[in-house]
Amino acid sequence: MPLVSLRVPSKSQTRGPNAMFLPTTRADMSERGIEQLDILIITGDAYVDHPAFGPVLIARFLEGRGFKVGLIAQPNWQSPADIARMGRPKLFVGVTAGNLDSMLNKLTAQKKMRSEDQYSPGGRTEARPNRASIVYSNLCRQAFPGLPIVLGGIEASLRRIAHYDYWSDSVRRSILLDAKADLLVFGMGERAAWEIAKRLAEGEPVAALTDVRGTAHVKKNPDAWQAIANEPSRFVRDGKTVVLPSYEEVCADKQAFATMSRLFQFETNAHNGRSILQVHGKEAVFFNPPALPLVESEMDDLYDLPFSRKPHPDYAGQRIPAYDTVKESIVTMRGCFGGCTFCSITEHEGRIIQSRSANSVLREVRQLSRMSGFSGTISDVGGPTANMYKMACKDERTESACRRLSCVHPGVCENLKTDHQPLIDLLRQVRAEKGVKRVFIASGIRYDLAERSPEFIAELAKHHTGGQVSVAPEHSNPDVLKKMKKPGIEVYERFAQAFCQASEAAGKDQYLVPYFITGHPGSTLGDTIELALYLKRQNLRPRQIQDFIPTPMAIATAMYYTGIDPLSNEAVYTARDMREKRMMKALIFWWDPQHHALAREALKKAGRSDLIGRGPSHLVPPDYGVATPMAPGMRARDAGSTRAASNHARPKAPARPR
C-alpha cells in the first residue's frame, strides 16, 4: 500500500500552549474539536515530538492520513485510569514500550539498574514498568474492554517469536501471547499501522485482519497446530510457510533453539521472506511476511510531517537525555545490511536501505535552522550507519531474490553499489545552507565501505569530524570477528591510516574513537588478553567498552544461550559468569589503575602471569592497589581513548555505531 494522501490537520482551532503537539488530555481534544479519538497510542517514552522517537513518528503518520490520534506517554501503571483519561478510541489502541526494549533500557550487562533512563524526563529510572508492552496491554484491556489492541515498537518486534530473555535467564514465549493483544506489528510499522486503521475504519473486525504484511496474530486451533508441531519434516510447508520449532521444543532443547534462530533469519528479506508459524502449547503465532520497505518519496512524506521537534510543554524545566542527543540531528536513512550478529537493527528496520531525498533532508535542515536556540551546528547527519546512505543492490531482481544475511561479510558483495557520491553531495548541500556553521557525522561509519571512497574520507576529515569519529572494530581476533560478522582488524587499520592522512592534509588534529565488545560469544579470556596486548602495541586506550548484552532475537544471543552458532551449527564458547565478564572488561582497560586488580586476577586465571610486571611487554603492574605513576610530560587527558595515530581522551561519547 503506497503511503499517499498526506493530510496535515488544520491548527486553526488549536491556539493553546499544546497546539503544536498531539492531544494528550481531554482539554487538548476539546481545543481541537475532537469528541472521540480514532486511535490512541501508549508509549513508555516521554513525549518528544521528534521523528527520532518511533511511537511519535507512527502517531504523526496516522494523524497525517486523517485519523484523530492521541498519545499518552509513560502512564501510571498502577491502575487503568491514566490510560483512560481521553476516553475510548473508535478503532484501536496502539501499545509500545518506546524506543528501547524496556528491560535493556533499565538493566546493564551486569544485570544492575542503570543510573539514567535516556527517554524519561530528568533521566528518571522508574517512569516505566518492567516489560512495559505487557503491562500497558493489560491496562488497556481493563480500560477498554473489547477494543482491539495493537502491539508494536522495538520491544514487541524483537520479542515476537520465542526468545531468550537475558534478565530472567530463561526462554520466554512470543510477547503477543503474554500481552494478549489482537495484533503485533513488527518492523518499522507505517504500512501495517495504516492498513489496520483503514480496514477497521471500513468496518472489518480485527479478527479478519490476518493477512496484513508485517503483522502477527494468534491462531486458536489446538489440534491442528499440535499436529503440525509433531510432523518430523515440517520446517517448510507448501513452499509458503516456515514452521519454527515450537516454544516447548526450544525451551527443552538448545539445538532446537539454534534451528529456530537460523530458520527465522532467512525470512527477514521483505521481497522473499515467507510467512512463519510457531506453536506455543495449544495456540500458534502466525507471522505474515515482512512489510515492504519504503521508497524515497514515502520516506520523504514521513519527515515532512509537522513535528515540533520539541519535548511536550508538560516537561518544562526537565531534561530528557535522548532529546539532547537528537535535537539538532538529521536522519537520512533507515535499515542496515551489515548483519552484525550482536545487533538487531536488521531484524527490526530491515536489510534494505531506505533513504530520503536530498531535498527532503534540506527541508528539515531549514526547519531546524529557523528554530530558536539553534546553535548552527548539526550534530549528526546519518542513521544506523551514516555512510550506507543511498546504497543498494545493483539489480532489483537480484536484491529481491537474495537470501544473504549480510552484504558486507565475509566480504563486500560484488552486487552492492558502494558509491559514496550521493552522501558527499548531500553533505555539501547541507553545509551550504544558510545558518549552518558545522555539520558532523556522529552516528558511526562503516569503515570497510568508507575505505572504498578516499574522497569521502577526505570530506569526513575536513568538514564532518568534531575532533573525533566513531568506528567499531569490536575485536582483533579473526575468529571472534567472524562470529560477529565484522571485517578483520586490518581493514580498520587501513581506514585509520587513511583518516589520519586525510586529517593531516586538512591541517586538523583529530581522533578515532574505536569501540570494542568484551564477552561476545566465541571470545575466550585468552582472546581478550590478546586484544589487550594488541591495544597496548597500538597505544590504543579505549574509554568505552561494551560488555556484550544478549538482546532478544540477535544471532549472537542464540550463541550465548545455546553454545551453538546457529548459522554453522558449530560449538561456541561463551563467558556466562559475571565475574569472568568483568575480568574481560578490566583487561581492555589495561592502562587504567582502577582495573589493574581485576586484570591481574584474569591474567593469573588464564595462566598468563608473565604479563604482570613493569616492562614494555607487560600489561599491568604487580603492585596491588598502587597506581601506576604517570609518565613524565604526559597530560591527564592523554590517558584517554584513541587517535588515528596516537591517543587522546574523548569528551562525550557519540552515538554507538552499528
N, C-alpha and C positions, 0 to 999 in steps of 0.2 A: 504494500500500500504506500504510494508516494506521499511524502509529507508536504501537502499543499494546503491551500485555503487558510493561510495565516490571517487571523483577525485579532488585532490588538484591541482590547476593550477600552471604551471611552473613559477618560478620567474627569469628564465634565462635572460629575456629581460627587467626586471624591476630593475634597479640598482640605481634609484634616491632616494631622501630622503623619498618619499612616497611609496617605493616599498613594504613595509610590510602591506600596507593598501589597502582597496578597492578604485577604482578610484573615485575621486570627481570632476575632471576637465577634459577638453579636452586634456590637456597636459598629465595627467595620462593615459588617454585612448591611446594616441599615443605611449607613452612609452611601453605600453603592447601590442601594435599592434592591438588594438581594433578600428574598424571603426564605429561600431554601437553596443550599448548595447542591450542585450536581455530584461533586467529588470532594472528599476530604482526604488530605494527606497527613499522616502522622509520621514524624521523624524524630530520631534520637539526637540529632544535632541541634544546636542553636539555629535560629532562623537568620541566615545571612543571605540577602537577595543578590546572589552572585552565581554565575554559571559554573563555577568550580564546585558548588555544592549540589550533588546529584539529585537529591529529593526536590530541591527548588527548581532545578532545570526541568524535571518532569512536570512539576506543578505549573510552571510558566508555559511549558509546551502545550499542556492541555487547555489552559486558560486561553492561549492564543488561537485555539481551534474552536472557541465559542463556548466552552464549558465554564460553569461557575465553580471555581476551585478555591477551597480554603486550606489553610495549613496550620497545624498545631505542632509546635516544636517542644520537645522534652517535657511531655505531660507528666503530671503527678501520677505515679503508677499504683498508689495505694487504693484508689477507687476509680470507677469509670466516669466520675463526674466531670473531670477536667476534659477528657476526650469528647464528652457530650455537650460541651459549652456552646457550640454553634448549631446544635440540633442535628437531626438525622439527615444525611445527604440522600439525594434521589437514587444515584446509580451505584456507587461503591465507595468503600474507604480503602485507601492505599496505605500500607504499613511498611516502614523501613527503619532499620536500626541507625541509618545515617551513612556517612561517607566511609566509615570503617566498620569492620566486624566488632561488635560490642565487647567481646572478650579480648581481642587483640588490642582494642582501644584502652582497656582497663589494666591488663596484666603484662608483665615483661617476660622475657625468655626464661628468667629465673622464677617465674610464677609469683612475682611480687607486684604490689599495687604501683602503678605509675604515679609519678608526683603531679602530673598535669594531664587534663583532658583537653586536647588541642581544639576540640569542636564545641566546647562549653564556655559560657560567659565566666570570666575570671579564671578559666582553666579548672573549674570545679570538677572533682573526680566522681561525685555522687549524683550527677544530674541525669543519669540514665541507668536503668536496671541491667543486671547481667542478662544475656540472651534476650536483648530488647525486642527483637522481632516477635518472639513467642509471647512475651509479657504484654506487649501492645495489642497483639491479635486477640488474646484472651479478654482484655479490657473492651475491645471493640465489640466482641460477641455479647458482652454484658450490656454495653451501652446501646447497641443497635441490633437487637435480635432479628435474624433472618436477612440482614443486609449483606450483600457479597463483600468478602474481604479478599483483597489482592495483595499478596506479599511481594516485595521487590527490594532492590538495593544490593550492595556488596554482600551483606551477611546472608541474605536469602539465596543469592546467586551462587555463592561458593559453598553453601551447605545444602545444595539441592538434592544430592544423592547421599547414600550412606557415607559417612565421613569420619575420619579420625579427629577427635577433639583433644588437643594438647592439654588444655587446662583441667580436664577431668580424667585424662589418660584413658580414654575409652572410645569405642566406636558408637557414634550416635546415628539415629535414623534420619531420613530426609526431614529437613526443618518444616516442610509443608505439612507433614503429619503431626508434628509436635505443636505447630501453630494452629492447626485445624482451620487453615484458610481455604478459600474456594479455588484460588488460582495462585500460582507462583510465577512471577515474571523474572527470567534470568537474562543476563546481559544488560546492555545499556537501557533498553526498555521503551524507547519512544514509540516504535512501531506497534509493539504489543499493547502498550497502555492506550494508545489511540484506538486501536481496533476493538479492544474490550469496551471502552467508553462508548464508541459509536454503536456497537451491536446491543449493548444494554439499553442505550437511549432509544433504539429502534424497537425495543420490546422483547428481545431474546432473553430467555432465562440464563442465568450464569451457568447452569448445568449443561447448556447446549454449546458453550464456548470451549469445545475440546480440540479444536483444530487451529488455534492461534499459534503461529510460529513464535518461538521464544518464550513459551509458557509450559507449565507442568500442571497436571491435575491428578486427583486420586481416583482410581477405579476400584469399585467395591464389588467384586465377584470372586469370593474366596476360592471356590472350587476350580474355576478356570485358571486363576493366577497360580494356585498351588500346583496345578498340573504342568504349567509352563516351567515353574521353578524346578520341577523334578525331571524335566527332559534332559537326557545326557548330552545332547549336542544342540543346545538351544540358543547359542550366542547371537546368531543372526537368523531371523525368520523371514522368509519370502524376500530376502534382499532389502527389506524396508525398515525393519525394527531390530535394534540390537537389544538383547535381553541380558542385563548385567547379572552377575551372581547376586543372590538375594541378600537382604540385610542379615538374616540368620547365618548364612554361609560366611559372609565377610567378618562377622563377629567371631565365628568359631575357627576360621582357617585363614591365616595370613597370606597364603598363596592365592586364595580366592580374592582377598582384598587387592593384592597386586594385579590380578587378572582384571578386576573391576576397573582399577585405575587406568590400565593400559587400554582397555576397550573404550572407556569414556573419552580419553584424549583424542582418539582418532575420529571423533564425531563432532569436533568443535568448528570445522570449516562450514560456514553457513551455506555454501554452494553445493556441498556434497554430504554434509552431515545427515545421518539418518535419525529417525525417532528412536528413543530409548525407553525401555521399561525395566523397572526394578521392583521385585516383590518384597513387601515388608509384611510378614505374617499373613493375615487374611486380606490384606489390601495390596495394591500395587500403585506405584507412582509412574505416570506416563509423561514423557518429555517429548514435545514436538521438536522438530529441527530448529536450530538457532534462527533468530530473525536475520534478515538480510542486512548487510552493512549500509550505512547512509552514503549517498553520493554527495558530491561537493555542494550542490545547491541546497540539499537538505541540511547539511552541516551549517551552511550559511544562515538558513532560516532559524536554526536553534539560537545562534549567537546574536541574531537581530532582535530577539525578544526583549521586552522593556525592563531589563534588570536595573535596579537602582544601584547595584554594586556596593551596597552598604548593609551593616547589621540593622536589624529591626530597632526602632526607637526605644523599645522596652529595655534594651541593653545599654542605654546611655550611661557612659562613665565606666563601663565594664569592658575589659579587653577580651577578645576572642582570638586566641593564638593563631589558629588556622587562617583566620581572615587577614591577620598581619602578614602572613606569608604570601597570600594570593592577591591582595587588594590591588596591586599595581602590576599584575602579571597578565599575560595573554595566552590562552590555549589555542594552538594552531591545528592540532590533530588528536586522534584517539586510536587505540589499538597498538599491538606490538607483535612483530613476527620473530622476536628473539628466541622465544621458547625456553627461557631460563627455568630450570626445574624448581627453583625455590620461590618463584614468583607466580602469582595467579592472575596477572593482568590479562593474559591471553584468554583464559577461561571466562573472564567477565567482559572485557572490551572487544575481544576478537583478535584474530591474527592479521586481518586485512586492515591496512592503514586507511583511515578516513580523514581527509584533510579539508580545511576551509580554503576558500579562495583568498588571494591576496587582498582583494577589495573588501571582503568581509573583515579580515583582520585589521585593515586600515580604518574601517568604520569604527571598530571597537577602540582602536588607539585614539582616534579623535574624540570619542566619547570620554575616554579615560582622561585625556589631556584637558578637557573642559571642566573636570570635577574640581571642586575646591580642595585645596590641600595637596594636589598632585605635585610631586617633587621634581618632575621632569625626567625621572628615572623609571624605566620599565624593568622590573626586577627579573622577569623571565618571559621569554618567547619560546614556547615549546609544548611538550606534552609528556606522556610516559617516557619517551626518548626523543629529545629535541630534533636530532638530525635524521629521523625517519620521515619527516615531512615530505609528502607527495611521492614517496617511494612505493612501487608496486611491481607486480609481475609484468614481464614484457608482453605476455599474451593472456588475454582474459580467459580463453578456453583452458589454458594450462593452469591458471590460478583456480578456476572452478573445479578442476579435476584433482588438484594436488592434495595429498594427504600427509605431506611432511609436517612435522611438529615445529620445525624451525627453518627459517630461510637463510640463516647465517651459521648453522652448526650441522656437521663438523666443519664446513666451510661455507663461504657465501655462495648461494645458489647462482648458477650461470644465467638463470632466467630472471633474476632480481635486478630491477633498474636501481642503481645506487647513485644516481645523479644528484649532486647537492646544489645544482644551479637554481632550482626553484626556491630553495631555502635562502641561498645567498641573495637572490633578487628581492625576496620578501624582506629580509633584514635590512637591506639597503634602503628600501622604501620606508620602512618603519623609522629608521634613523633620520630620514629626510623630513619627517612630519613636523609641523610647527609645534613648538612647545616641548618636543622630546630632546633631551640632552644626552641621555645614555640609554643603551639597550643591552641588557645582559641575557645570557643563557645560563639558567641555574638548574634546569630540570634533568641534567645529565646528558652525556654524549656517548654514543655507541662508537668506541674508538676503532673497531675493526671496519666500520663503514667510513669513519672520518679519514682514516689514513689513505683512502682511495681518492681523496679530494684535497690536494695541497692548497688549492685556492680557499676552500672552506676553513682549513686550519689557519691560514693567514688572516682571514676575516675574523675568525674567532679570537685569535690572539690580539689583533689590532683594535677591534671595536667592541667585542662582546664578552670580555672577561673582567669581572670586578675584582681583579687581583688573583682569582682562583677559579679553577674549572673542576667540576666533579666528574670523576671517572670511576669505574668499578671493576678492577682486575679480579677481585674477590679472593684469589689464592695464587700460589706459584706452582703447585704440584699439578702435572698434566693429567693424572688420573682423577684427582679431585675436580679439576676444571671440566673434565669430560662428564662427570656425574652432574655438574651444574649446567652443562651445555654452554660453556663460556669458552672464548678463544684462549690460546696459550699465552703465557706471560710475555713471550717475545713480541706478541702483537702490541701489548700495552707499552713495552719498552720502545718499540718503533714510533708509536704515537707520541710518547713522552719526549723523545728526541726531536721529533718534528715540531711539537708545540714549543719546546724550549728554543729551537732555532727561530721559529716564527716570532716568538716574544722578543728575542734579541734583535731581530730585524726591525720590529716595531718600536724598539727602544724602551721596552717595558720590563719591569721586574715582576714576574708573575709565577703562579704556583699551581701545580696539580694537587687535587685533594682525592687521593685514592681510597676507596672503600674495600674492606676485606670482611669475609664471613668466617667465623670460627664455629666448629661443631657441626658443619654441614655433613650429611651422610657421605661416607667414603673417605672422610678425613680422620686420621688417627692422631694420637698425641705426637707420634714421630713426625707425621706430615706437618703438624703445626710448628714443631721445633724447626723443621727445615724452612718453613715460611718465615719464622722469626729470624733465622740466620740470613735468609735472602734479604729481608728488610734491613738488617744491620749492614750487610755488604753494600746495599744500595743507599745507605744512610737515609732510609725512609722511616719516619716516626709517626705513624697514623694516630690521630687523636680519636677517631670514631671507628669502632669495631662493632660489627653486628653479630651478636650471638644468635645463631640460627634458631628461628621460631617456626615450628611446623604449622603452617596455616592451612585451613581446610582446602582440600582438592588439589593442592600442588603435588607434582610428581615427587619432589623431594620429601614431602610429608609421608607419602606411601613408603618411600625408602626408610624413613625414620621409624615408622610404626612396624613395618614388616621385616626389615632387614633384607629386603629384596628390591633390586632395581626392576620396576615393572616393565621397562622397555626392553631390557636384555635378559631378564629373569636370573641375573647373577646375584650372589650374596653380597651384601654391602655392610661394612662396619659402620655403626653409629654410636656416638657418645650419648648415652641417655642419663648417666649420673650427673647430677647438678654440679658437684664439686669438680669433676673432670671437665665439664664445660667451662667452669670458672678458671680452671688452670689453663685451658687453651687460650682463653681471652688474655690472661695475665702474660702469657708468653709473647703475644704480639705487642704488649706494652713493655718490651724488654728494656726500654730507655727510661721508664718511669719508676722511681724508687718505691712508690706506693704498691707496686705489683711484684716487687722482687721476691718477697717471701713465698708467695704462691707459685711464682715461676720457678723458684728453686725446688719446691716440692714436686712440680711437674717434671723437671729435669731428672730428679732422683728417681721418680716413679718410672720414667722411660729408660733408665739406665744411662743417662747422659750427664752424669755429674762432672764429666770432663769439660762441660761448658760453663761451669761455675768458677769464676775467677775474675781477675782484673786485667787480663791481657787482651789484645785486639781480637783474638779468636774466641773469647768467652762472651756469653750472653749477659749474665748477671753477676754481680759481685758476691763474694762469700759472706760478707759481714751481715749477720742477721740484724735487721732493724736499723742499720746505719745507712743514711742516704749517701749516694754516690756524689762526691764533690763535682761541682760544675767546672768544666774545662775553662782554663784562663781565656778571657776575652769573649766567652760565649754569653749571649744575652738570654734572658729567661724565655723570650718568645721563640728562640731558636730550638727549643726542645719540643717543637710542635709537629705539624703533620708533614706534608711533602711539597717540594718544589719540583719542577721538571728536571732540574739537575741536582739541587741540594734541598735542604729542609728549612721550613719556617713554620710558625704557628698559623693556624687559621682561626679567625674570629668566630663567626656564626656559621653553623652548618647549613648549606643549601639543601634543596630537596634531594631525597635519596634517588640516585639513578637506578633504572631497572636493567 
